[in-house]
Amino acid sequence: MDKQGHISKAMKSRRPRKQTGRQETRILLPRSAPPPRHVDVLYGRNAVLEALRAGRRSFHRLLLAEGVQPDDTLKEIGRLAAGRKVPVQPMPRAELARTAGGNHQGVALETGPYPYVELENILERAAAAGEAPLVLLLDLLQNPQNLGTLIRTAEAVGVHGIVIQERRAAEVTPAVVRASAGAVEHMLVAQVTNLVRAMQRLKSEGLWLVGLEASPEAQPYDQVDLSGPLGLVVGSEGEGLRRLVRETCDLLVRLPMRGQVASLNAAVAGSIALYLARPPGYSPLQPR
């Protein structure tokens, strides 16, 4: 029997409903909102505050530890959350610790993913400010604490954007947001598939690429003019700059080492170099 025959037989076998004289009432229950596909749980007061201030992510819930004492920061967090219509969920400290992890300081924020940008957005930010571009490029930096420290310094110095590689490198996670004290929420970060190609693109836009390295062929920093459009390239912990990355740089610079240790931590060296490139009193509109 064909499909139509099955359907006809099924329809004939159905018994008609008995009329009771009473109209049937159907109750429609509201559908619950589908859970978000990706949730970051930011933790720590500065991280949560800056995420709400920046407003670049989607926000799901603000989580507060029961009995937490509201200081000025928490009050501002509550005000910003209310303004953005973020639901507030009190919960026991132990449960918050399981949800957020790390030192949450009594508050956490469920958000959407970090909003990475394109290289063009970084250059557009510099152009909109009328400033010579200053870009920080990180060659497979892997420690979240180092990444957060460099982002915090970069934001303070006035870097227009940061470029990281998509694979084999640290990305922007809640731990990085915490390590940067929330500064990454205001920073433009481009995550690229190939760092060397991104460097070549920046060179075509007129940026001078300077690699930070402690090798003998690197020039002392005080003999190099770091003003103007600049891309500062910092290598990974232990490995430094990869060969192709090093060869793509226009030149290499080194920091002076007068003590007994052979090198500086990547985050410390990168932070010093950023301040040397843009010292106090430097005008990004004019060369030094």
Secondary structure as UniProt FT lines:
FT   HELIX           3..13
FT   STRAND          40..43
FT   HELIX           45..54
FT   STRAND          59..65
FT   TURN            66..67
FT   HELIX           72..83
FT   TURN            84..85
FT   STRAND          88..91
FT   HELIX           93..100
FT   TURN            105..106
FT   STRAND          107..111
FT   HELIX           119..129
FT   STRAND          134..138
FT   HELIX           144..157
FT   STRAND          161..165
FT   HELIX           174..179
FT   TURN            180..182
FT   HELIX           183..185
FT   STRAND          189..192
FT   HELIX           195..204
FT   TURN            205..206
FT   STRAND          208..212
FT   TURN            216..217
FT   STRAND          219..220
FT   HELIX           221..223
FT   STRAND          230..234
FT   TURN            237..239
FT   HELIX           243..248
FT   STRAND          251..254
FT   HELIX           266..277
FT   TURN            280..281
FT   TURN            284..285
//
